[in-house]
Every structure is written in C-alpha cells, then in structure tokens.
Amino acid sequence: MLSKIHSFGLKGIDGFLVDVEVDISSGLPHVDMVGLADTAIKEAKERVRSAIKNSGYNYPLKRITINLAPADVKKEGSLYDLAIAVGIICADANNQIKNFDYSRIKEYVLVGQLSLNGEVKAVKGVLPILISARGQGYKKFIIPFANSVEASYIDGIEVYAVKSLIEVVEFIAGNLQLKKVELASFMAGEPNEAKVLDFKFVKGQARAKRALEIAAAGGHNVLMIGPPGSGKSMLAKCFPSILPDLTFDEALEVTKIHSVAGELDFKKGIVSSRPFRTPHHSASSVSLTGGGTHSKPGEISLAHNGVLYLDEMPEYPRQSLEMLRQPLEDGVITVARSAQTITYPANFTLIASMNPCPCGNYGSKNKECKCSPSVRHKYMSRISGPILDRIDLHVEVDDVSFDDLRAEKQEESSIEIKKRVDRARKIQLQRFKGLKNFSNAKMSVPATKKYCVLDKDCEELLRNAFENLKLSARAHDRILKVARTIADLEGEENILPEHIAEAVAYRTLDRKYI
C-alpha cells in the first residue's frame, strides 16, 4: 500500500513542503530511502524501526521504499522522523489498526524527531516552518510537545503537540483526543543585563552617551575610539538598556533565526528582547556570516533587530570586517556555497570600539602616545574606508578624570534616556507606517529625499562639510539620516542647522586618524 504524509523542510529561514511517500510491497525485507536525503535522514531508518517496535506496533518485514519529494531538493536534519514512521504505519495500517481512516492524516503537517523508545523530541525551526506552511494554505499541524510554546505565538492555525508516536497514531485512528495548543500573547522583555548595566553607573562620557542615544533612537551604527580603560566596553553593554522594545513582528523575525540556529529557549518559545551578540575577534568568517555544512545563521544574522558589538575592531581579520559591507548597507547577508545560496536577515545596529593606535594613547589628555604616524596609519588602515563610511557616528571616548569618578552627582539613568528614544521611535513608526522599516537609518533614497528636506542655511552648512571633509555620497546620506534622528529626539518637524552641525561632527574621526 502507498501512503503520503505532509512534512516541511527548511532552506535558510523559509520552509518548503516535503511529501513523505512510503510504499510497502512484497519482497525481501529492505528499506530504500530516496530524495536527496542527508546522513541524518538516512539514519532515520534505524530510529524509526526501533520507535515503531517499542511503541507496540508491527514493523513490516517487506520491501519499503521511502521517497522525500521534491526529489531534486536537498533535505537535512531529523525533523522527518515522525512523518516517516507515521507513513510506514499508515501504509501497513490495515494489517494492525482496525477501522483506520487514512484520510484523517492527509490534512496534517507532521514534524518531529523520534527517539528509540517512540518519544517525539524537539526539532529546530518549528516557528519558520509553521509560518511558511500557513502561508501555503496548511492549517493543521502535529509537532513535538517541547516545541509547543514556540508554536503558540502563531495565529490562524491548529497545532497539536505530542509526546510520543503512540499519541500520534491513536489520534489519527480517532481513539485519542488531543488538546490544541492555545494562542499566547506577546510581551516584550527586558535585556538580560539591563538592570545591572545602566547608564547611571557610567561616570562622565557625556558625548559618547549622546551618540549612543542618537544611535538607539534611529538605529545608527557607532564606532567609539579611545584609550584602554576609558569605558568603551561598558558603554556598549549599557546600550541595550535604552533600545526600544521589540514589536511582535520584529520578535517573530528574530525568533525564526534563533530557532533555525538551535539557540531558542524552548521554555520561552520566543525571543522577547533585542539580541546582543559579541563575537570574539578570533571567530571564523563562517561563524560570523553563517553557512557551513548545514547552512546555519551566523553571528551577523543572530544579531538581527538587535546589536552586534565588535570590541577592538582592528583585531578582527580584514576578511571578516569586509563581510559587513552587505548587511550594513542592505540589512541582509547572502551566503553562497556550492550546494545552495541562502539569504539571511541581518538588520542590526553595529557598535564597535577600538584604540586609536597600538599603544592606545594617541589623542589622550593624560597619557603620551609612543607610536609613530606611520604605525598609527597602519593600525587604522586595518579598517577599510568603505566600512568606516557605513558607520554613521564616530565618537572619541577619552579617559575619565578622578573627579568624575568620585563625583556624588547622579548620572542620568537608562530609563530616562529610553523615554526619549521611545518618543523618537514612535515618530518614526508613524512616519514609515505601512513600510517594512522601523528606523531612520534604514530610509531608502526616495524616503530620505522626502523626509530630510533642508532649508537654505542647512543646505549651505552641509555643502561646506561635504567639500571640506571630502565626504562620499554615502556619508552625505548618512549625515541627513542622523540629522533627521536628532530632530526627532528634539521633537522638531524640520531639520535645523544645529542638527546638521551635530551630525557632521560625528563624521570627522575617520579623517583625523587616517
């Protein structure tokens, strides 16, 4: 007998339909698996055999052919175990299950990994699978119980979470009623360290705090340059505490990536706070961009809708830094490998820090630099001009004085800064309503022309800066976007000369040090 079970595979963070076809015919006991299955799927034959037997069902001692259609698309992972086992039981159902109605299973999509005792174990990527399948018209799903919280945030579908193969078979046979997974409501969470790393604990550094406030309000990239111990790392780790809360749509995008990467906390089921990724400078290019054998998302994609923090930026390999060009410009990263090409979302805020020279003291008020101009130039040249051009705000962070450190004055807290950031973001959400854009930093060229209109004084100020600093066209656009964010923070409808002046002030460091 022939049976066909619907399942879903993953290509990047998008799901695609996989029909698991099982044919049982007379002949010597043998199992053939076809359809471009990887090693993990081919090993499913033994897992499925043991799971069926240990669940109390007969494993047919006949010739079994299993086809994963479409046959010309590579399949990976262990999420087809459940569909294969149910397909075998369905194909042989008349011999072991009375009054079995095969038509009941045709409207369900099954995903799940099986253990040898028939337990259904969690799999990666359930959220993107459900979203993709819903978009293709599928409404009923059977998934592992451990993935039920993750599935509870998807509206408009029926999801049944199971713990064992027996539950699935009895449910199909009509002998067991399963409770649907209830729809959960989303609530944005706080960053893990927001209560500890608060801006009120950062003494001095008013200029750096102002730049980070602008970055949070408009989604702009920041490079902090200063001597060791000046507080660059602490400032960066405080940054998540002033970021706007994740919207539900943003949370779903982030969760899809983390689910595919296997980094999702199954107990929470959704990523409720903005990611903060801090890869070490020794990280490989593949770990940053993604790809590899199973085409997993890299650190750049895991930082989507959050923060990518690169501490001591010049210490990263030049090749790794150049890979930031596409995501900083387009908000995506395309990973091309011999087997397939996948595009992952990578719309993050880059926060980078570095010393101004190898000894770290160039430009310091209190310490003497021992590096020659050629050494400083060589050190700064580790970051290419195109990468610096894509960073909106360049900020000098100097040593904090003893008086600042010991001052009793209470610094402004992250809560107060976040209020201003939220107000500015609210203006932007209203401005870009109906568009897939949440911040000024991601404005398109037409949007920049529409929302960054300058009067005569602003025009002249920007012209002088452009010609004297020899800025690029990209830097010109980024100055306008930063000025638009500053105006939003001030509650101004129009960009004023002081907004342009402040935005230009953040574009001088790359010229000063090179």
Kinemage of the C-alpha trace (Angstrom):
@kinemage 1
@onewidth
@group {chain A} dominant
@subgroup {mainchain}
@vectorlist {calphas} color= white
{ca met a 1} P 0.000 0.000 0.000
{ca leu a 2} L 1.117 3.580 -0.645
{ca ser a 3} L 0.826 6.430 1.878
{ca lys a 4} L 1.755 10.115 1.664
{ca ile a 5} L 2.422 12.334 4.693
{ca his a 6} L 2.957 16.080 4.552
{ca ser a 7} L 6.047 17.459 6.259
{ca phe a 8} L 8.188 20.556 5.861
{ca gly a 9} L 11.878 21.233 5.380
{ca leu a 10} L 13.954 24.377 5.785
{ca lys a 11} L 16.015 26.407 3.371
{ca gly a 12} L 17.536 29.200 5.371
{ca ile a 13} L 14.652 30.549 7.454
{ca asp a 14} L 11.959 29.632 4.931
{ca gly a 15} L 10.052 26.364 4.954
{ca phe a 16} L 9.200 24.248 1.915
{ca leu a 17} L 6.755 21.370 1.559
{ca val a 18} L 8.155 17.837 1.661
{ca asp a 19} L 5.830 14.924 0.874
{ca val a 20} L 6.988 11.758 2.605
{ca glu a 21} L 5.803 8.913 0.350
{ca val a 22} L 6.003 5.340 1.657
{ca asp a 23} L 5.379 2.250 -0.457
{ca ile a 24} L 5.289 -1.254 1.049
{ca ser a 25} L 5.471 -4.155 -1.350
{ca ser a 26} L 6.225 -7.863 -1.265
{ca gly a 27} L 9.840 -8.907 -1.269
{ca leu a 28} L 12.810 -9.430 0.983
{ca pro a 29} L 12.906 -7.046 3.980
{ca his a 30} L 14.727 -3.931 2.844
{ca val a 31} L 14.404 -0.153 3.166
{ca asp a 32} L 15.289 2.250 0.341
{ca met a 33} L 15.466 5.984 1.107
{ca val a 34} L 15.432 8.307 -1.922
{ca gly a 35} L 15.007 12.040 -2.451
{ca leu a 36} L 18.402 13.687 -1.756
{ca ala a 37} L 18.430 12.912 1.968
{ca asp a 38} L 21.483 13.724 4.073
{ca thr a 39} L 23.127 11.358 6.553
{ca ala a 40} L 20.854 12.334 9.459
{ca ile a 41} L 17.771 11.421 7.421
{ca lys a 42} L 19.231 8.162 6.130
{ca glu a 43} L 19.949 7.155 9.727
{ca ala a 44} L 16.243 7.707 10.442
{ca lys a 45} L 15.588 4.180 9.108
{ca glu a 46} L 17.004 2.632 12.272
{ca arg a 47} L 15.438 5.196 14.616
{ca val a 48} L 12.034 4.700 13.014
{ca arg a 49} L 12.295 0.899 13.099
{ca ser a 50} L 13.039 0.873 16.841
{ca ala a 51} L 10.430 3.563 17.607
{ca ile a 52} L 7.660 1.623 15.842
{ca lys a 53} L 8.543 -1.663 17.562
{ca asn a 54} L 8.962 -0.109 21.012
{ca ser a 55} L 5.613 1.672 20.608
{ca gly a 56} L 3.858 -1.698 20.285
{ca tyr a 57} L 3.283 -1.707 16.509
{ca asn a 58} L 4.456 -4.239 13.953
{ca tyr a 59} L 7.268 -3.193 11.695
{ca pro a 60} L 6.506 -4.684 8.252
{ca leu a 61} L 9.101 -7.220 7.147
{ca lys a 62} L 8.713 -6.319 3.488
{ca arg a 63} L 10.311 -4.110 0.881
{ca ile a 64} L 9.831 -0.476 1.952
{ca thr a 65} L 10.545 2.461 -0.341
{ca ile a 66} L 10.574 5.968 1.163
{ca asn a 67} L 10.630 8.986 -1.135
{ca leu a 68} L 11.084 12.582 0.034
{ca ala a 69} L 9.535 14.779 -2.639
{ca pro a 70} L 10.542 17.023 -4.324
{ca ala a 71} L 13.379 14.655 -5.139
{ca asp a 72} L 15.699 17.329 -6.556
{ca val a 73} L 15.935 19.437 -3.357
{ca lys a 74} L 18.470 18.606 -0.641
{ca lys a 75} L 16.903 17.702 2.733
{ca glu a 76} L 18.710 17.988 6.050
{ca gly a 77} L 18.065 17.192 9.700
{ca ser a 78} L 16.000 14.766 11.725
{ca leu a 79} L 12.641 16.545 11.573
{ca tyr a 80} L 11.193 13.980 9.120
{ca asp a 81} L 11.369 11.030 11.575
{ca leu a 82} L 7.777 11.373 12.720
{ca ala a 83} L 6.390 11.677 9.192
{ca ile a 84} L 8.370 8.623 8.043
{ca ala a 85} L 7.190 6.483 10.980
{ca val a 86} L 3.552 7.517 10.531
{ca gly a 87} L 3.877 6.912 6.789
{ca ile a 88} L 5.067 3.338 7.370
{ca ile a 89} L 2.291 2.657 9.870
{ca cys a 90} L -0.315 4.160 7.527
{ca ala a 91} L 0.907 2.093 4.583
{ca asp a 92} L 0.579 -1.044 6.707
{ca ala a 93} L -2.371 0.176 8.819
{ca asn a 94} L -4.937 -2.324 7.537
{ca asn a 95} L -2.810 -5.123 8.962
{ca gln a 96} L -2.524 -3.729 12.504
{ca ile a 97} L -5.031 -0.904 13.208
{ca lys a 98} L -8.755 -1.608 12.982
{ca asn a 99} L -11.119 0.942 11.433
{ca phe a 100} L -8.152 3.099 10.407
{ca asp a 101} L -9.160 6.190 8.420
{ca tyr a 102} L -6.160 7.217 6.333
{ca ser a 103} L -7.922 10.351 5.048
{ca arg a 104} L -7.631 11.980 8.511
{ca ile a 105} L -3.865 12.370 8.233
{ca lys a 106} L -3.918 13.982 4.782
{ca glu a 107} L -4.785 17.432 6.159
{ca tyr a 108} L -1.979 17.483 8.770
{ca val a 109} L 1.671 18.525 8.529
{ca leu a 110} L 3.973 16.439 10.733
{ca val a 111} L 7.436 17.371 12.016
{ca gly a 112} L 9.388 15.755 14.810
{ca gln a 113} L 12.397 13.676 15.754
{ca leu a 114} L 11.968 10.196 17.237
{ca ser a 115} L 13.955 8.506 19.950
{ca leu a 116} L 14.317 4.720 20.002
{ca asn a 117} L 11.505 4.312 22.539
{ca gly a 118} L 8.998 6.217 20.402
{ca glu a 119} L 9.299 9.556 22.205
{ca val a 120} L 8.833 12.614 19.977
{ca lys a 121} L 11.710 15.013 20.564
{ca ala a 122} L 12.063 18.701 19.781
{ca val a 123} L 13.426 19.939 16.461
{ca lys a 124} L 14.899 23.199 15.220
{ca gly a 125} L 12.998 25.669 13.091
{ca val a 126} L 9.387 24.940 14.084
{ca leu a 127} L 8.394 28.617 14.072
{ca pro a 128} L 9.580 29.367 10.496
{ca ile a 129} L 8.049 26.061 9.348
{ca leu a 130} L 4.638 26.963 10.770
{ca ile a 131} L 4.751 30.477 9.307
{ca ser a 132} L 5.772 29.211 5.856
{ca ala a 133} L 3.225 26.384 5.898
{ca arg a 134} L 0.448 28.763 6.935
{ca gly a 135} L 1.380 30.971 4.007
{ca gln a 136} L 0.980 27.973 1.690
{ca gly a 137} L -2.502 27.195 2.984
{ca tyr a 138} L -1.823 24.478 5.584
{ca lys a 139} L -3.772 24.899 8.817
{ca lys a 140} L -3.283 21.732 10.914
{ca phe a 141} L -0.005 20.576 12.427
{ca ile a 142} L 1.354 17.852 14.677
{ca ile a 143} L 4.609 18.843 16.368
{ca pro a 144} L 6.745 17.771 19.365
{ca phe a 145} L 5.386 18.796 22.756
{ca ala a 146} L 8.695 20.525 23.565
{ca asn a 147} L 8.065 22.953 20.684
{ca ser a 148} L 4.518 23.822 21.788
{ca val a 149} L 5.397 27.164 23.427
{ca glu a 150} L 7.217 28.258 20.271
{ca ala a 151} L 4.167 27.352 18.181
{ca ser a 152} L 1.721 29.132 20.475
{ca tyr a 153} L 2.571 32.546 19.017
{ca ile a 154} L 1.291 31.726 15.511
{ca asp a 155} L -2.302 32.716 14.867
{ca gly a 156} L -4.753 31.168 12.399
{ca ile a 157} L -3.653 27.530 12.657
{ca glu a 158} L -4.420 24.387 14.683
{ca val a 159} L -1.389 22.909 16.394
{ca tyr a 160} L -1.377 19.615 18.296
{ca ala a 161} L 1.658 18.865 20.440
{ca val a 162} L 2.522 15.216 21.083
{ca lys a 163} L 4.973 13.423 23.333
{ca ser a 164} L 5.066 10.005 21.664
{ca leu a 165} L 4.432 8.131 18.440
{ca ile a 166} L 1.570 6.280 20.135
{ca glu a 167} L -0.296 9.565 20.696
{ca val a 168} L 0.001 10.432 17.002
{ca val a 169} L -1.262 7.055 15.774
{ca glu a 170} L -4.135 6.923 18.257
{ca phe a 171} L -5.092 10.496 17.351
{ca ile a 172} L -5.146 9.618 13.658
{ca ala a 173} L -7.188 6.489 14.366
{ca gly a 174} L -9.726 8.575 16.293
{ca asn a 175} L -9.077 6.811 19.598
{ca leu a 176} L -7.489 9.809 21.318
{ca gln a 177} L -8.426 13.477 21.551
{ca leu a 178} L -5.567 15.952 21.681
{ca lys a 179} L -5.886 19.464 23.022
{ca lys a 180} L -4.958 22.249 20.638
{ca val a 181} L -2.065 24.493 21.584
{ca glu a 182} L -3.573 27.743 22.868
{ca leu a 183} L -2.584 31.048 21.335
{ca ala a 184} L -0.202 33.025 23.560
{ca ser a 185} L 0.065 36.802 23.875
{ca phe a 186} L 3.406 38.510 23.328
{ca met a 187} L 5.041 40.739 25.916
{ca ala a 188} L 8.383 42.408 25.285
{ca gly a 189} L 11.031 41.522 27.850
{ca glu a 190} L 13.976 43.398 29.318
{ca pro a 191} L 17.560 42.755 28.184
{ca asn a 192} L 19.198 40.167 30.413
{ca glu a 193} L 21.703 42.608 31.880
{ca ala a 194} L 19.715 45.843 31.643
{ca lys a 195} L 19.205 46.087 35.433
{ca val a 196} L 22.934 45.789 36.112
{ca leu a 197} L 24.432 47.723 33.191
{ca asp a 198} L 22.649 51.040 33.448
{ca phe a 199} L 23.930 54.354 32.131
{ca lys a 200} L 23.580 55.841 35.602
{ca phe a 201} L 26.690 53.865 36.585
{ca val a 202} L 28.778 55.419 33.784
{ca lys a 203} L 30.612 58.490 35.048
{ca gly a 204} L 31.276 61.303 32.583
{ca gln a 205} L 31.449 60.463 28.847
{ca ala a 206} L 28.550 62.778 28.005
{ca arg a 207} L 29.472 62.903 24.310
{ca ala a 208} L 29.564 59.126 23.990
{ca lys a 209} L 26.242 58.794 25.824
{ca arg a 210} L 24.684 61.342 23.490
{ca ala a 211} L 25.939 59.442 20.434
{ca leu a 212} L 24.563 56.147 21.747
{ca glu a 213} L 21.207 57.817 22.453
{ca ile a 214} L 21.069 59.002 18.829
{ca ala a 215} L 22.082 55.521 17.660
{ca ala a 216} L 19.324 53.874 19.690
{ca ala a 217} L 16.720 56.377 18.516
{ca gly a 218} L 17.496 55.994 14.813
{ca gly a 219} L 19.147 52.578 14.509
{ca his a 220} L 22.516 54.084 13.559
{ca asn a 221} L 25.937 52.408 13.696
{ca val a 222} L 28.568 53.692 16.129
{ca leu a 223} L 32.357 53.471 16.352
{ca met a 224} L 33.926 54.501 19.688
{ca ile a 225} L 37.629 55.373 19.646
{ca gly a 226} L 39.558 55.851 22.857
{ca pro a 227} L 42.371 54.624 25.103
{ca pro a 228} L 42.133 51.385 27.122
{ca gly a 229} L 40.046 51.674 30.284
{ca ser a 230} L 38.063 54.690 29.138
{ca gly a 231} L 34.757 52.808 29.396
{ca lys a 232} L 34.047 51.837 25.783
{ca ser a 233} L 33.020 48.274 26.619
{ca met a 234} L 30.801 49.341 29.495
{ca leu a 235} L 29.088 51.934 27.319
{ca ala a 236} L 28.416 49.292 24.675
{ca lys a 237} L 26.985 46.867 27.234
{ca cys a 238} L 24.702 49.597 28.573
{ca phe a 239} L 23.383 50.266 25.069
{ca pro a 240} L 20.686 47.504 25.081
{ca ser a 241} L 19.075 49.113 28.124
{ca ile a 242} L 17.946 52.137 26.068
{ca leu a 243} L 16.834 50.320 22.924
{ca pro a 244} L 13.124 50.364 22.055
{ca asp a 245} L 11.146 47.273 22.986
{ca leu a 246} L 10.746 44.628 20.326
{ca thr a 247} L 7.480 44.707 18.427
{ca phe a 248} L 5.728 41.380 17.861
{ca asp a 249} L 6.649 41.363 14.160
{ca glu a 250} L 10.295 42.030 14.989
{ca ala a 251} L 10.240 39.316 17.664
{ca leu a 252} L 8.924 36.763 15.153
{ca glu a 253} L 11.732 37.627 12.726
{ca val a 254} L 14.365 37.241 15.443
{ca thr a 255} L 12.825 34.018 16.746
{ca lys a 256} L 12.810 32.445 13.281
{ca ile a 257} L 16.569 32.924 13.020
{ca his a 258} L 17.323 31.702 16.544
{ca ser a 259} L 15.014 28.715 16.078
{ca val a 260} L 16.800 27.622 12.894
{ca ala a 261} L 20.176 28.110 14.585
{ca gly a 262} L 19.109 25.944 17.546
{ca glu a 263} L 19.593 28.787 20.045
{ca leu a 264} L 15.961 29.266 21.031
{ca asp a 265} L 14.944 28.656 24.626
{ca phe a 266} L 12.039 26.182 24.224
{ca lys a 267} L 10.608 27.195 27.621
{ca lys a 268} L 10.168 30.815 26.481
{ca gly a 269} L 9.266 29.947 22.901
{ca ile a 270} L 10.060 33.419 21.553
{ca val a 271} L 12.871 35.963 21.729
{ca ser a 272} L 11.312 38.861 23.631
{ca ser a 273} L 14.299 41.220 23.920
{ca arg a 274} L 16.717 42.547 21.339
{ca pro a 275} L 19.748 40.295 20.743
{ca phe a 276} L 23.180 41.492 21.846
{ca arg a 277} L 25.898 39.470 20.114
{ca thr a 278} L 29.589 39.870 20.967
{ca pro a 279} L 31.700 37.517 18.819
{ca his a 280} L 35.378 37.265 19.731
{ca his a 281} L 37.872 38.666 17.241
{ca ser a 282} L 39.186 35.139 16.656
{ca ala a 283} L 35.778 33.992 15.325
{ca ser a 284} L 35.930 32.449 11.862
{ca ser a 285} L 34.318 34.036 8.829
{ca val a 286} L 31.754 31.231 8.635
{ca ser a 287} L 30.719 31.709 12.269
{ca leu a 288} L 30.144 35.401 11.561
{ca thr a 289} L 28.355 35.179 8.213
{ca gly a 290} L 26.702 31.766 8.529
{ca gly a 291} L 26.727 28.803 6.200
{ca gly a 292} L 28.792 25.679 6.769
{ca thr a 293} L 27.580 22.126 6.276
{ca his a 294} L 24.022 22.786 7.477
{ca ser a 295} L 23.803 26.461 6.377
{ca lys a 296} L 23.221 27.811 9.875
{ca pro a 297} L 22.815 31.555 10.511
{ca gly a 298} L 25.956 33.288 11.770
{ca glu a 299} L 26.516 35.960 14.408
{ca ile a 300} L 25.615 38.683 11.913
{ca ser a 301} L 22.145 37.179 11.410
{ca leu a 302} L 21.673 36.265 15.079
{ca ala a 303} L 22.057 39.992 15.815
{ca his a 304} L 19.079 40.816 13.550
{ca asn a 305} L 16.888 43.561 15.082
{ca gly a 306} L 19.453 43.868 17.849
{ca val a 307} L 23.111 44.768 18.386
{ca leu a 308} L 26.363 43.379 17.003
{ca tyr a 309} L 29.217 44.512 19.251
{ca leu a 310} L 32.786 44.261 17.928
{ca asp a 311} L 35.271 45.030 20.676
{ca glu a 312} L 38.730 46.120 19.448
{ca met a 313} L 37.556 46.194 15.837
{ca pro a 314} L 41.030 46.308 14.176
{ca glu a 315} L 41.868 42.946 15.768
{ca tyr a 316} L 39.265 41.187 13.606
{ca pro a 317} L 40.574 39.717 10.346
{ca arg a 318} L 40.238 42.095 7.418
{ca gln a 319} L 38.213 39.483 5.520
{ca ser a 320} L 35.678 39.235 8.359
{ca leu a 321} L 35.223 43.007 8.561
{ca glu a 322} L 34.710 43.321 4.811
{ca met a 323} L 31.836 40.844 5.102
{ca leu a 324} L 29.947 43.550 6.999
{ca arg a 325} L 29.553 45.631 3.846
{ca gln a 326} L 26.379 43.976 2.550
{ca pro a 327} L 24.478 43.729 5.862
{ca leu a 328} L 25.387 47.312 6.869
{ca glu a 329} L 24.081 48.564 3.521
{ca asp a 330} L 21.157 46.240 2.741
{ca gly a 331} L 20.162 44.631 6.066
{ca val a 332} L 20.676 41.107 4.700
{ca ile a 333} L 23.589 38.746 4.136
{ca thr a 334} L 23.754 36.317 1.231
{ca val a 335} L 25.703 33.135 1.944
{ca ala a 336} L 26.765 31.416 -1.277
{ca arg a 337} L 28.010 27.844 -1.027
{ca ser a 338} L 28.433 25.084 -3.611
{ca ala a 339} L 25.231 23.331 -2.528
{ca gln a 340} L 22.958 26.358 -2.201
{ca thr a 341} L 22.714 30.113 -1.818
{ca ile a 342} L 20.774 31.444 1.181
{ca thr a 343} L 19.899 34.997 2.198
{ca tyr a 344} L 19.513 35.654 5.915
{ca pro a 345} L 18.120 38.856 7.505
{ca ala a 346} L 20.859 40.934 9.133
{ca asn a 347} L 19.354 44.272 10.072
{ca phe a 348} L 21.361 45.111 13.193
{ca thr a 349} L 22.940 48.107 14.896
{ca leu a 350} L 26.722 47.870 14.831
{ca ile a 351} L 28.520 49.087 17.948
{ca ala a 352} L 32.288 48.908 17.548
{ca ser a 353} L 35.139 50.061 19.729
{ca met a 354} L 38.857 50.423 19.166
{ca asn a 355} L 42.044 52.054 20.377
{ca pro a 356} L 43.368 54.955 18.259
{ca cys a 357} L 46.779 53.275 17.918
{ca pro a 358} L 48.618 50.109 19.061
{ca cys a 359} L 49.604 51.631 22.407
{ca gly a 360} L 46.130 53.107 22.762
{ca asn a 361} L 47.144 56.568 23.959
{ca tyr a 362} L 47.002 58.722 20.821
{ca gly a 363} L 44.808 61.745 21.485
{ca ser a 364} L 44.662 61.097 25.236
{ca lys a 365} L 44.783 64.090 27.569
{ca asn a 366} L 46.744 62.261 30.256
{ca lys a 367} L 48.985 59.721 28.505
{ca glu a 368} L 51.702 60.037 25.899
{ca cys a 369} L 51.482 58.100 22.643
{ca lys a 370} L 54.657 56.225 21.682
{ca cys a 371} L 53.511 55.278 18.186
{ca ser a 372} L 54.870 56.926 15.056
{ca pro a 373} L 52.471 58.400 12.468
{ca ser a 374} L 53.175 55.513 10.098
{ca val a 375} L 52.369 52.964 12.811
{ca arg a 376} L 49.115 54.769 13.638
{ca his a 377} L 48.198 54.927 9.971
{ca lys a 378} L 48.893 51.215 9.512
{ca tyr a 379} L 46.811 50.368 12.586
{ca met a 380} L 43.819 52.428 11.475
{ca ser a 381} L 44.107 51.060 7.948
{ca arg a 382} L 43.018 47.678 9.248
{ca ile a 383} L 39.512 49.118 8.941
{ca ser a 384} L 38.853 49.983 5.321
{ca gly a 385} L 37.365 53.265 4.158
{ca pro a 386} L 34.162 51.618 2.840
{ca ile a 387} L 33.476 50.102 6.275
{ca leu a 388} L 34.094 53.423 8.069
{ca asp a 389} L 31.839 55.102 5.526
{ca arg a 390} L 28.991 52.799 6.571
{ca ile a 391} L 29.310 53.754 10.258
{ca asp a 392} L 27.170 56.806 10.993
{ca leu a 393} L 28.679 58.030 14.271
{ca his a 394} L 32.399 58.181 15.089
{ca val a 395} L 32.922 59.129 18.737
{ca glu a 396} L 36.037 59.956 20.725
{ca val a 397} L 35.990 58.482 24.226
{ca asp a 398} L 38.730 59.915 26.467
{ca asp a 399} L 39.919 58.862 29.915
{ca val a 400} L 37.620 59.705 32.811
{ca ser a 401} L 39.109 62.040 35.405
{ca phe a 402} L 39.381 61.172 39.093
{ca asp a 403} L 36.920 63.915 39.986
{ca asp a 404} L 34.329 62.486 37.574
{ca leu a 405} L 34.753 59.008 39.014
{ca arg a 406} L 34.370 60.161 42.620
{ca ala a 407} L 31.609 62.701 41.987
{ca glu a 408} L 28.437 62.200 44.004
{ca lys a 409} L 26.289 63.574 41.206
{ca gln a 410} L 23.760 61.024 39.980
{ca glu a 411} L 24.118 60.327 36.263
{ca glu a 412} L 21.045 60.078 34.059
{ca ser a 413} L 19.577 56.580 34.138
{ca ser a 414} L 18.826 54.344 31.174
{ca ile a 415} L 15.109 54.613 31.966
{ca glu a 416} L 15.127 58.375 31.352
{ca ile a 417} L 17.181 58.071 28.177
{ca lys a 418} L 14.917 55.299 26.904
{ca lys a 419} L 11.862 57.557 27.279
{ca arg a 420} L 13.353 59.988 24.759
{ca val a 421} L 14.386 57.128 22.490
{ca asp a 422} L 10.874 55.670 22.574
{ca arg a 423} L 9.334 59.034 21.694
{ca ala a 424} L 11.658 59.382 18.717
{ca arg a 425} L 10.959 55.821 17.552
{ca lys a 426} L 7.224 56.414 17.854
{ca ile a 427} L 7.575 59.326 15.435
{ca gln a 428} L 9.492 57.087 13.019
{ca leu a 429} L 6.986 54.226 13.240
{ca gln a 430} L 4.237 56.682 12.344
{ca arg a 431} L 6.357 58.157 9.558
{ca phe a 432} L 7.077 54.772 7.975
{ca lys a 433} L 3.683 53.228 8.669
{ca gly a 434} L 2.875 50.556 6.107
{ca leu a 435} L 6.540 50.125 5.135
{ca lys a 436} L 8.959 47.417 6.243
{ca asn a 437} L 11.077 49.997 8.015
{ca phe a 438} L 11.319 50.765 11.719
{ca ser a 439} L 14.059 53.439 11.866
{ca asn a 440} L 15.622 56.427 10.128
{ca ala a 441} L 18.880 54.565 9.495
{ca lys a 442} L 17.130 52.260 7.009
{ca met a 443} L 15.445 55.006 4.979
{ca ser a 444} L 15.550 54.457 1.241
{ca val a 445} L 16.817 57.148 -1.125
{ca pro a 446} L 13.281 58.340 -2.010
{ca ala a 447} L 12.331 58.404 1.688
{ca thr a 448} L 15.478 60.382 2.514
{ca lys a 449} L 14.582 62.997 -0.078
{ca lys a 450} L 11.027 63.168 1.249
{ca tyr a 451} L 11.712 63.357 4.989
{ca cys a 452} L 15.101 65.116 5.061
{ca val a 453} L 14.230 68.390 3.355
{ca leu a 454} L 16.744 71.165 4.161
{ca asp a 455} L 16.326 74.913 4.227
{ca lys a 456} L 18.918 77.290 2.759
{ca asp a 457} L 21.069 77.501 5.925
{ca cys a 458} L 21.154 73.711 6.373
{ca glu a 459} L 21.982 73.275 2.696
{ca glu a 460} L 24.947 75.632 2.903
{ca leu a 461} L 26.237 74.024 6.104
{ca leu a 462} L 26.065 70.553 4.584
{ca arg a 463} L 27.770 71.767 1.381
{ca asn a 464} L 30.728 73.180 3.340
{ca ala a 465} L 31.111 69.961 5.323
{ca phe a 466} L 30.876 67.815 2.203
{ca glu a 467} L 33.523 69.770 0.318
{ca asn a 468} L 35.941 70.447 3.199
{ca leu a 469} L 35.879 66.909 4.607
{ca lys a 470} L 35.755 65.362 1.113
{ca leu a 471} L 32.857 63.135 2.109
{ca ser a 472} L 31.333 60.438 -0.066
{ca ala a 473} L 27.758 60.324 -1.337
{ca arg a 474} L 27.050 57.604 1.226
{ca ala a 475} L 28.371 59.791 4.057
{ca his a 476} L 26.168 62.631 2.767
{ca asp a 477} L 23.059 60.448 3.043
{ca arg a 478} L 24.036 59.170 6.464
{ca ile a 479} L 24.511 62.707 7.776
{ca leu a 480} L 20.972 63.504 6.650
{ca lys a 481} L 19.591 60.408 8.388
{ca val a 482} L 21.426 61.184 11.638
{ca ala a 483} L 20.207 64.788 11.483
{ca arg a 484} L 16.655 63.517 10.991
{ca thr a 485} L 17.023 61.385 14.136
{ca ile a 486} L 18.408 64.313 16.144
{ca ala a 487} L 15.420 66.384 15.037
{ca asp a 488} L 13.071 63.585 16.134
{ca leu a 489} L 14.739 63.477 19.557
{ca glu a 490} L 14.218 67.234 19.868
{ca gly a 491} L 10.612 66.914 18.716
{ca glu a 492} L 11.254 69.122 15.687
{ca glu a 493} L 9.312 68.562 12.475
{ca asn a 494} L 12.041 70.097 10.291
{ca ile a 495} L 15.803 69.578 10.302
{ca leu a 496} L 17.561 72.653 11.701
{ca pro a 497} L 21.173 73.849 11.191
{ca glu a 498} L 22.190 72.699 14.678
{ca his a 499} L 21.008 69.186 13.816
{ca ile a 500} L 23.162 69.138 10.676
{ca ala a 501} L 26.128 70.530 12.628
{ca glu a 502} L 25.910 67.811 15.263
{ca ala a 503} L 25.543 65.083 12.639
{ca val a 504} L 28.601 66.388 10.761
{ca ala a 505} L 30.604 66.414 13.996
{ca tyr a 506} L 30.277 62.637 14.141
{ca arg a 507} L 31.890 62.198 10.671
{ca thr a 508} L 35.361 63.628 11.352
{ca leu a 509} L 37.231 60.854 13.148
{ca asp a 510} L 37.944 58.767 10.067
{ca arg a 511} L 39.644 61.823 8.509
{ca lys a 512} L 41.546 62.710 11.668
{ca tyr a 513} L 43.236 59.383 12.267
{ca ile a 514} L 43.966 58.230 8.714
